[in-house]
Amino acid sequence: MDRETHLTEDRERAASDGYRGFLEGLASVIDSVGRDDFYDRLSESVARFVGCKRWLVIRYARYAKPKFLVNRSMPEEAVAGYLDTHYRIDPLLRMVRRGTAEAVVTFEQLRRNAQDTVFYDEMFHTALIRDELVFLLPAIGGVSIALCLDRGKRSFSASDIARARHIHATLERLNRLHVNQSLWARTGHTLDQPDVAMIILDTGGNILFRTASWAASVTPDSEADFAADAGRSAQGSRRVAPERMLHWETLEPSNAIAPGGTCVVLEQVSPGYMYVPTEDWRSQFAASYDLTQREIDIVSRLLTGEPTARIAEALNISAGTVRNHKHRLYFKLDITSERELFSMIFDELVGGTKQGR
């Protein structure tokens, strides 16, 4: 038997063992359906299957900020920066809010297809992530759950992505079962949070379910008005306060809670996705801080994490010249790190950028 045949058999055996281990691990995941530890168990099982030691579970909503449900990857400093402002450059947020999210996608795929990558390159650079494999699982009321598995030093291969797609349908059904069980039993925290409040109506307009956050924040009179709004169309939205958005949608006939009913959601509005073309932020930042063309070229490359040698090669100057430019640049801006540089640019632009929801 030749070497190539041995390698093929080894790969097939490893793949078979991986699927077997995943199926065996689903028993504990199923046991946790409807409980607060469901996403802990689900994400850990998927991480083992994919071969990752770091992972996140993030809730994306239509208007509210993303929320971390599980964090086994990012340091607290990076989480704080993300939730403060950096979520606005998260490509997953953009896809979820535009309704263009793929079931399985990697950061490397998003980067290759993007017209401008500088800002979310920096987001991943700050979080020490080389690539991220994402499973997007729709929940209810415009909410999506993202299982994000990351690698610090290498990208996910085509075979990794293919294996992920093989199990996505199973994960989606488990998530749907968890959501339904959480609603029936009024357990779990995913759909009951202060920034996303919810009720579910049957086809006759009767309220079958309220989250605790809805009951705590909506008066009976307002509830009646909101339910009446939802009864006028299959889906819609309206702003009910400066920082509150009401939206609703018809549930599928197969929904276990209210077949053909309506899900009504009241969300805390957050600033949306921020799109900043390279030339826009370069020219604005250069003008604000009187940067030379060479300095702004170096800034652009520093943000993507390029080392000094690569910057020197790209700009056809010596590594020593790059270091001198960088030293003068940091002195001019009164900073000491790339993270401070990115924060300065982000703060400069955050007030006057194009936003999307």
C-alpha positions as CSV (number, residue, x, y, z in Angstrom):
1,M,0.0,0.0,0.0
2,D,1.5,3.3,-1.0
3,R,2.0,6.4,1.2
4,E,-0.9,8.4,-0.5
5,T,-3.3,5.6,0.2
6,H,-2.2,5.5,3.9
7,L,-2.7,9.3,4.2
8,T,-6.2,9.0,2.6
9,E,-7.2,6.2,5.0
10,D,-5.9,8.2,8.0
11,R,-7.9,11.3,7.0
12,E,-11.0,9.2,6.5
13,R,-10.5,7.5,9.9
14,A,-10.0,10.9,11.6
15,A,-13.1,12.3,10.0
16,S,-15.1,9.3,11.0
17,D,-13.9,9.6,14.6
18,G,-14.7,13.3,14.6
19,Y,-18.3,12.7,13.6
20,R,-18.7,9.8,16.1
21,G,-17.4,12.0,18.9
22,F,-19.7,14.8,17.9
23,L,-22.7,12.5,17.9
24,E,-21.8,11.1,21.3
25,G,-21.4,14.6,22.7
26,L,-24.9,15.6,21.5
27,A,-26.4,13.7,24.4
28,S,-25.3,16.3,26.9
29,V,-26.4,19.1,24.6
30,I,-29.9,17.6,24.3
31,D,-30.0,17.3,28.1
32,S,-29.4,21.1,28.4
33,V,-32.2,22.2,25.9
34,G,-34.2,24.9,27.5
35,R,-31.6,25.6,30.2
36,D,-29.1,28.5,30.7
37,D,-26.1,26.2,30.0
38,F,-27.4,25.1,26.5
39,Y,-25.0,27.4,24.5
40,D,-22.1,26.5,26.8
41,R,-22.6,22.8,26.0
42,L,-23.5,23.3,22.3
43,S,-20.5,25.5,21.6
44,E,-18.0,23.3,23.5
45,S,-19.3,20.2,21.5
46,V,-18.9,22.0,18.2
47,A,-15.4,23.4,19.2
48,R,-14.2,19.8,19.8
49,F,-15.6,18.7,16.5
50,V,-13.9,21.5,14.6
51,G,-10.7,21.2,16.6
52,C,-10.7,24.7,18.2
53,K,-9.7,25.6,21.8
54,R,-11.4,29.1,21.7
55,W,-15.0,30.0,20.9
56,L,-17.7,32.6,21.5
57,V,-21.5,32.6,21.3
58,I,-23.0,36.0,20.4
59,R,-26.6,37.1,20.1
60,Y,-27.3,39.5,17.2
61,A,-30.6,41.4,17.2
62,R,-32.2,43.7,14.7
63,Y,-31.6,46.9,16.6
64,A,-30.0,46.2,20.0
65,K,-26.2,45.8,20.5
66,P,-24.8,42.3,20.2
67,K,-24.5,40.4,23.4
68,F,-22.0,37.7,24.5
69,L,-23.7,34.6,25.7
70,V,-20.5,32.5,26.0
71,N,-16.9,33.8,25.9
72,R,-14.1,31.3,25.8
73,S,-11.9,33.4,23.6
74,M,-11.6,37.2,23.9
75,P,-9.9,38.9,26.8
76,E,-12.2,41.2,28.9
77,E,-10.4,44.3,27.5
78,A,-11.2,43.3,23.9
79,V,-14.8,42.5,24.9
80,A,-15.2,45.9,26.5
81,G,-13.9,47.6,23.4
82,Y,-16.1,45.6,21.1
83,L,-19.3,46.4,23.1
84,D,-18.4,50.0,23.4
85,T,-17.9,50.8,19.7
86,H,-16.1,48.1,17.7
87,Y,-19.3,46.0,17.2
88,R,-20.3,48.7,14.6
89,I,-17.6,47.3,12.2
90,D,-18.5,43.7,12.8
91,P,-19.3,42.2,9.4
92,L,-21.6,39.6,11.0
93,L,-23.7,42.4,12.4
94,R,-24.0,43.9,9.0
95,M,-25.1,40.6,7.4
96,V,-27.6,39.8,10.1
97,R,-29.2,43.2,10.0
98,R,-29.4,43.2,6.2
99,G,-30.7,39.6,6.1
100,T,-27.8,38.4,4.0
101,A,-26.2,36.1,6.5
102,E,-24.9,32.7,5.4
103,A,-25.4,29.6,7.5
104,V,-21.7,28.9,7.7
105,V,-19.0,31.4,6.9
106,T,-15.4,32.2,7.8
107,F,-13.7,35.5,8.5
108,E,-11.2,34.8,5.7
109,Q,-14.1,34.5,3.3
110,L,-15.6,37.7,4.4
111,R,-12.3,39.5,4.1
112,R,-11.7,38.2,0.6
113,N,-15.2,39.5,-0.5
114,A,-15.0,42.9,1.2
115,Q,-14.3,46.1,-0.6
116,D,-12.6,47.6,2.5
117,T,-11.1,45.5,5.3
118,V,-9.0,47.8,7.4
119,F,-11.4,48.3,10.2
120,Y,-12.5,44.8,10.9
121,D,-9.0,43.6,10.2
122,E,-8.0,45.6,13.2
123,M,-10.9,44.2,15.3
124,F,-9.6,40.7,14.7
125,H,-6.0,41.8,15.1
126,T,-6.8,43.2,18.5
127,A,-8.6,40.0,19.6
128,L,-5.6,37.9,18.5
129,I,-7.7,36.0,15.9
130,R,-6.3,34.8,12.6
131,D,-9.5,33.3,11.3
132,E,-13.0,32.6,12.6
133,L,-15.6,29.9,11.6
134,V,-19.1,31.0,12.2
135,F,-22.4,29.1,12.5
136,L,-25.4,31.4,12.3
137,L,-28.6,30.0,13.9
138,P,-31.8,31.9,13.5
139,A,-33.8,32.1,16.7
140,I,-37.0,34.2,16.7
141,G,-38.1,37.8,16.3
142,G,-35.1,38.8,14.2
143,V,-32.6,37.4,16.7
144,S,-29.7,35.2,15.5
145,I,-27.2,33.2,17.5
146,A,-23.7,33.0,16.2
147,L,-21.3,30.2,17.3
148,C,-17.9,31.7,16.5
149,L,-14.8,29.4,16.7
150,D,-11.5,31.0,16.2
151,R,-7.9,30.3,15.5
152,G,-5.0,32.5,16.3
153,K,-2.4,31.3,13.8
154,R,-4.0,29.5,10.8
155,S,-7.1,29.7,8.6
156,F,-9.9,27.2,8.3
157,S,-9.5,24.9,5.3
158,A,-12.1,24.0,2.6
159,S,-12.5,20.6,4.3
160,D,-13.1,22.3,7.7
161,I,-15.8,24.4,6.1
162,A,-17.4,21.4,4.4
163,R,-17.5,19.5,7.7
164,A,-19.1,22.5,9.4
165,R,-21.8,22.6,6.7
166,H,-22.5,18.9,7.3
167,I,-23.6,19.6,10.9
168,H,-25.3,23.0,10.5
169,A,-28.8,21.6,10.0
170,T,-28.4,19.6,13.2
171,L,-27.3,22.7,15.1
172,E,-30.1,24.8,13.7
173,R,-32.8,22.2,14.8
174,L,-31.3,21.9,18.2
175,N,-31.3,25.7,18.6
176,R,-34.9,25.9,17.4
177,L,-35.8,23.2,20.0
178,H,-34.0,25.2,22.7
179,V,-35.8,28.4,21.8
180,N,-39.2,26.7,21.8
181,Q,-38.5,24.9,25.1
182,S,-37.3,28.2,26.6
183,L,-40.6,29.9,25.7
184,W,-42.8,27.0,26.8
185,A,-41.1,26.6,30.1
186,R,-40.2,30.3,30.5
187,T,-36.6,29.3,31.1
188,G,-33.3,30.4,29.6
189,H,-31.8,33.8,29.2
190,T,-31.4,34.2,25.4
191,L,-34.8,35.7,24.7
192,D,-35.3,37.4,28.1
193,Q,-32.9,40.4,28.4
194,P,-33.4,44.0,29.1
195,D,-32.5,45.3,25.6
196,V,-34.8,42.8,23.8
197,A,-38.3,42.3,25.1
198,M,-40.9,40.1,23.5
199,I,-44.4,38.8,23.4
200,I,-46.0,36.1,21.2
201,L,-49.5,36.3,19.9
202,D,-51.7,33.5,18.5
203,T,-53.6,33.9,15.2
204,G,-56.5,35.5,17.1
205,G,-54.2,38.2,18.6
206,N,-54.2,36.7,22.1
207,I,-51.0,37.0,24.1
208,L,-49.5,33.5,24.8
209,F,-46.2,34.6,26.2
210,R,-44.4,37.5,27.7
211,T,-40.7,37.7,28.6
212,A,-39.9,39.1,32.0
213,S,-38.3,42.1,30.4
214,W,-41.5,42.9,28.5
215,A,-43.6,42.6,31.6
216,A,-41.2,44.9,33.4
217,S,-41.0,47.7,30.8
218,V,-44.4,47.8,29.0
219,T,-47.6,49.1,30.5
220,P,-51.0,47.3,29.8
221,D,-52.2,50.2,27.7
222,S,-49.0,50.2,25.6
223,E,-49.1,46.5,25.3
224,A,-52.6,46.7,23.8
225,D,-51.4,49.4,21.3
226,F,-48.4,47.3,20.3
227,A,-50.5,44.2,19.8
228,A,-53.0,46.2,17.7
229,D,-50.1,47.4,15.5
230,A,-48.9,43.9,15.0
231,G,-52.4,42.8,14.0
232,R,-52.5,45.2,11.0
233,S,-49.8,43.6,8.9
234,A,-47.7,40.4,8.6
235,Q,-44.6,42.3,9.5
236,G,-43.5,45.9,10.2
237,S,-41.8,48.2,12.6
238,R,-42.1,51.7,14.2
239,R,-40.1,53.8,16.6
240,V,-42.0,54.1,19.9
241,A,-39.5,56.2,21.8
242,P,-36.2,57.9,20.9
243,E,-34.3,54.8,21.8
244,R,-36.9,52.1,21.4
245,M,-38.0,50.3,18.3
246,L,-41.0,48.0,18.0
247,H,-41.1,45.3,15.2
248,W,-43.1,42.2,14.5
249,E,-43.3,39.3,12.1
250,T,-45.5,36.3,11.4
251,L,-44.3,33.0,12.7
252,E,-44.1,30.0,10.5
253,P,-47.0,27.5,10.5
254,S,-44.6,24.9,11.9
255,N,-43.7,27.1,15.0
256,A,-44.3,25.0,18.1
257,I,-45.5,28.0,20.3
258,A,-47.9,29.8,18.0
259,P,-48.3,28.3,14.5
260,G,-48.9,31.2,12.2
261,G,-49.0,33.7,15.1
262,T,-47.0,36.8,15.6
263,C,-43.7,37.6,17.4
264,V,-43.6,41.2,18.7
265,V,-40.3,42.6,19.8
266,L,-39.3,45.8,21.6
267,E,-35.6,46.6,21.3
268,Q,-33.2,49.1,22.7
269,V,-31.8,50.9,19.6
270,S,-28.1,51.0,19.2
271,P,-26.0,52.7,16.5
272,G,-25.8,50.5,13.5
273,Y,-23.1,49.1,11.3
274,M,-20.5,51.7,10.3
275,Y,-19.2,51.7,6.7
276,V,-16.1,53.9,6.2
277,P,-14.4,53.7,2.8
278,T,-10.6,53.8,3.0
279,E,-10.2,57.1,1.3
280,D,-12.8,58.8,3.6
281,W,-11.1,57.9,6.8
282,R,-7.6,58.4,5.4
283,S,-8.3,61.9,4.2
284,Q,-10.3,62.9,7.3
285,F,-7.7,61.6,9.8
286,A,-4.8,63.0,7.9
287,A,-6.4,66.5,7.8
288,S,-7.3,66.4,11.5
289,Y,-3.7,65.6,12.6
290,D,-1.7,67.1,9.8
291,L,-0.2,63.8,8.6
292,T,2.0,63.5,5.6
293,Q,1.1,61.1,2.8
294,R,3.9,58.8,3.9
295,E,2.6,58.8,7.5
296,I,-1.0,58.0,6.4
297,D,0.3,55.1,4.3
298,I,2.1,53.7,7.3
299,V,-1.0,54.2,9.5
300,S,-3.0,52.2,7.0
301,R,-0.6,49.3,7.1
302,L,-0.1,49.4,10.9
303,L,-3.9,48.9,11.3
304,T,-3.8,45.6,9.5
305,G,-0.9,44.3,11.7
306,E,1.8,44.4,9.0
307,P,5.3,44.0,10.4
308,T,8.0,46.7,9.8
309,A,9.8,44.6,7.1
310,R,6.6,44.1,5.1
311,I,5.7,47.8,5.3
312,A,9.2,48.7,4.2
313,E,9.0,46.4,1.2
314,A,5.5,47.6,0.2
315,L,6.6,51.3,0.4
316,N,10.0,50.7,-1.1
317,I,11.9,52.2,1.8
318,S,14.2,50.7,4.5
319,A,13.0,49.2,7.7
320,G,14.9,51.9,9.6
321,T,13.0,54.6,7.7
322,V,9.7,52.9,8.6
323,R,10.7,52.8,12.3
324,N,11.7,56.5,12.2
325,H,8.3,57.4,10.6
326,K,6.5,55.3,13.2
327,H,8.4,57.0,16.1
328,R,7.6,60.5,14.8
329,L,4.0,59.5,14.1
330,Y,3.4,58.2,17.6
331,F,5.1,61.3,19.1
332,K,2.9,63.6,16.9
333,L,-0.3,61.7,18.0
334,D,0.8,61.3,21.6
335,I,0.3,57.5,21.6
336,T,2.4,54.4,22.2
337,S,0.5,51.5,20.5
338,E,-1.4,50.4,17.5
339,R,-4.5,49.9,19.6
340,E,-4.4,53.6,20.7
341,L,-4.0,54.6,17.0
342,F,-7.1,52.6,16.0
343,S,-9.1,54.1,18.9
344,M,-8.1,57.6,17.7
345,I,-9.3,56.9,14.2
346,F,-12.5,55.3,15.3
347,D,-13.3,58.1,17.7
348,E,-12.6,60.7,15.0
349,L,-15.0,59.1,12.6
350,V,-17.8,57.7,14.8
351,G,-19.8,60.9,14.7
352,G,-20.0,61.4,11.0
353,T,-20.2,58.0,9.3
354,K,-22.8,56.2,7.2
355,Q,-24.8,53.8,9.3
356,G,-26.8,50.8,8.3
357,R,-29.3,48.5,10.1
